Structure formats: structure tokens, C-alpha cells
Amino acid sequence: MPMREARSRSRTGRTAIRDRMRSRSSRMYSLGDLFEQELKDLYNAEQQLVKSLPKMASAASSPDLKDAFEHHLEETHGHVERLERIFERRGMRGKGVKCEGMEGLLKEGSELLHVKAEPEVKDAGLIGAAQRVEHYEIPGYGTARTFAEQLGERDVAKMLQDTLNEEGAADKKLTQIAQRINIKAAHGPAERSDTDEDEEEAEDEELD
């Protein structure tokens, strides 16, 4: 057999083995298998978010927004630890599979970090990016909690519900901050300056 043909068959054989291994590892036989896959996806998503939130906090101009990002960073560390406890409880091996969805969302959001923009405009963009992340995580945790309930794992379902509640609260907090920041971002610097002067005059009149 020619050497080139032998090498080609060898590569083909190795590729076939890898493909079978991938197929076997991704095959799911039960809701429990699907549940574990969901948990691993969430775990990796949270790990990615732990790395991104400090950058978002540094890029934010609004003190309220900085505080919101820093507070949610603390919560996210807690979410990672909570998932690790669930892994231990279920005897799961391997803590995470790459979450392509979160990676894409964070990549889009990271583009804002280097954009030159008015502070309020950049903050408005950061809030939008952060809320897209929350809206990605909320249904993920909701699905995982429902799977846990169906599997009779009440304690695990409770842990996932706790995280789900925190994700929902973070989203509402961002909405509240956005209501103020978006108004400022809607006005150009000149218009905002005129508005501020009017507000100061009104305050002076009230004091008189």
C-alpha cells in the first residue's frame, strides 16, 4: 500500500473515531441528561459573565450603573458557587460546556467598551447589552428549574429559583436606571445643558 494512501486512511480513521466520540458525548437518553447539559451551559455562561462585568463597570459613567454592575458581579459569583453545589449534589463530572450564546452576547457588548460616545449614550448602550444577557439567562434558569421539578429534585429547583429571582431583580434594576439615563442620552449636550439650566432656575424660584 502506498505510504500516502496509508496516511490518508489513518487520518480518516482518526476523524471517524472523533466524530463517534462527539456523537456519543452529545447523545441524550433522558431528561436528566438534558438537565445536566443545561446546567453545564449555565455554569460556563456565568463564568464568562464574571470576567466581563468588571469591564462593564469600569466603562460605565453613572455611579448607579457602576454599583448595579458591581452588585451583580457579587451575585454572579454566588450563582457560580450555587451551580457547583448542584454539581456536587448530583455527582456530575465536568463543570461546563462552552456557552456559544453568552459568548456572542458578551462579544457584542464588548464593542461598546471602546466606542467614543457621550457618557450617557455609552451607559444606555451598556444597559442594553447587560439586559440582553439577563434575558438570555432568565429563560435558561427557568428551564433548568422546571427540569429539576420534573425530576423530583426539589432542593435543586429551589436553588435555581433563587438565582432566577436574582436575575429578574437585576433586570428590573437596570430598567429603572435606564429610565433616567435614556432621557439624558436623548438630549444632545447642548439641549441637556439648557434643560439643566431650566431645572436650576426652577429650583432657585422654589427656594425664593
N, C-alpha and C positions, 0 to 999 in steps of 0.2 A: 504494500500500500504506500503510495507517495506520501512523503512527510507532510506536505501542505494539506493534503486531504485528511490525514490523521489529526492534524492540529485543528482543522475546521470542525471535524466531528467531535473532538474533545470540547471545544468551545460550545458547540451546540448542545452537548450533553450537560455541561455545567449550567447553561442557560435554562434548560428544561427542568433541572433539579431545583434551581432557584425559583422558577415560576411555580412549581408544585408546592414548594415550601411557603411561598407567599399566599397561594390559594388556600393551603391548609390553615395558615395562621389567621386568615381573614374569614374563614368559614364559621358561621354561627349556627348552632344547633338548638338554641333555646333563648328565651327572653333574658335569662341570666347572662348568657354570652353577650347579648346586645347591651345589656345594662353595664357590664364591665367595660365594653368599648366606649360607651357614653361617659363613664367615669374617667377613663384614661384621657379622653378628648378634653374634658373639662379641666383636668389636672394640668395638662400641657397649656391650655388656654390661660389659666390662672398664672402659671409660671411666666409666660410671655408678658402678661399684664404687670407683674411685679417689676419687670425690667423697664417697662415703658412709662408707668405712672410717674416716677421721679422726673423724667424728662418733660412730661407734660406739665407737671407742677412748676418746674423751672421756667418754662416758656410762658406761663400764664402771668398776666399783669394784675388782674383783680385779686386782692387778698382773699376774698371769699372763695374764688375759684381755686386758688392755691391750697387753701385749707381743705376744700372739698376733695381735691386730688390726694392730698397727704393723708386725710382721714380714710379715704377709700383704699389707699395703699396699705394701711394698717389692717383694714378689714380683709383685703385680698391675701395678706399673709395668713390671716386666720382661716380663710377659705382653703388655702393650700394645706394647712395643718389638719383641717376638718376632713378633707379628702384622704389624707394619709391615714387618719384614724379609721376611715371607712375601708381603705385597702387592707389594713391590718385585721379589722374585724372579719372581712370576707376571705382573708388568706390569699389575696391577689398578689401575683408576681408582676413585675414590670410596672413602673409608675408613670405612664404617659405614652401617648402616641401623638405625633406631630399634628397639631390642630391647624389645618390649612386656612380655615375660615378666619380664625383670630389673627393669624399671621398677615392675611390680606388686609384686614381692617386696620391693624396697627401700622402696616406699611403705608397705607393711605394717610393715616393720621400723622405719621412722622414727617410727611412732606410739609405740613404746616409749620413745623418747628423752625424751618429755615426760610420761610417766606417773609419778605418785608411788608409789613402792613401796620395800620393803626392798631394800637393796643387792644381796643375794644373789638375790632374786627377779627384779630387773631384769636382773642378769647372766645368770641362767638364760634369760630371755626373749631377750636379745641373742644368746646362743649358739644358741638355736633358730632365730632369724632368719638368723644367719650360715650355719648348716648347710643351711637351705633354699636359700640362694644357692649353696653349694657343690654341693648335689645337683642344682641346675639346670645348673651349668657342667660338671660331670663328664661327663654323657652327651653334652653338646654338643661337648666336645673329643674324646670318644671317637668320635663320629660323624664329625667332621672328619678325625681321624687315619685312620679306616678309608677315607674317601673318597680321601684323599691316597695311601694304599697302593694302592687300586684303580686310581688314575690313574698309578701308577708314580713318584710324587714322593716318593722315599724320604727325602730330606733334610727336606722339609716335614713328612712324617709323624713324623720323629724330633723335630723342634721342637715339634710338637703333643703328642707323648708326654711330652716334658719338662714342659710345662705341666700336662698331665694328672696326672703324678706329684706335682707341687707342690700341685695342688688336692686330691688324695687325702690327702696328708700334712697339709694344713691342716685337713681334715675330721677326721682322726684326733686331731690335737692338740686340737681343740675338744671332741671326745668325752671325752678324758682330763680336761680342765679341768671339763667338765660333771659328771663323776662326783663331784668334790669339792664343787662349788658347789650342785648339786641336793640333796645331803644337808643342807647348811646351810639352803637355801631351804625344805626340807620341814619344818624345825622353826621354830616361831614364835620371836620374840625372847626370850621368857621361857624356852621349852624349850631354846633354844640356849645361853642363859646358864647354865642348870642343867647342861647337858652339858659346857660349858667348865669349870665348877667341878669336876665329877667327874673330868675329864681332868687338871686341875691337881692335885687331891688324889692321884690315881694316880701322877702324876709325882713328887710330894713323897715318897710312900711308897717309890718306887723309889730315890730319892736317899738316903733314910734306910737 
